[in-house]
């Protein structure tokens, strides 16, 4: 039977938890609000790179917040190396994750379609 989780998956989940704590409690930059969420971390198979997917509510300042996180990547990496026992900590690359916004948009489209469908059924039933 195949293993469900690879080492890179387990490391990604661990980095995600610890990085969320670091951003929330250790990062002192006022440009980054507490509304930054680490939604996923994908670690390469050779464990040398980690793509960190972040989302936040302040989309207008997306570039600025990503720049702050990218500049703090060295701080995050050294702090993670102290917390996680691993031979070599992966390089961190921050990417904006818009899946939450897209999910909300799709959900609103579905709600609108259901509402339109109900209105059409009500109109047809009244016409009979």
Steps between C-alpha positions, in 0.01 A plus 500: 500500500637841405569762763242774517737784578850555378772662704463822301127508580562456872774762499272740309228465762748555782646807330148632442410476870825651624507774237146605588609537863809697400301742283238549767723535806857579391476725192510861616448675167189725523430466128409136550173469683394203707267404217773311312416132469742229393264284295750238380868417469622281216849361553698367205591131498866576570393722796702795371212737415168577662227700332295675767146592398363794699168678488381819663207737496691814404525421127570865413842471666574151368836589345618689807406218739666239278815715484510519881460122528769441236742732681429320828559157341847478653362574846227240450746242374740543792214495752356187341843335510505553878152351541517211252773239519601457136841488340432778251206740510338559158514840330166678549317659207179689576210492253159665529223239516178632354307173535297637793391803297425281199304260721289786635438622146394154379277457804327830429449397135343172612276682749392743226425214259290321765315821576430558129382139466259539794366825354445333163318205662283737704413700189411184305285366783311833523438503123327158512 
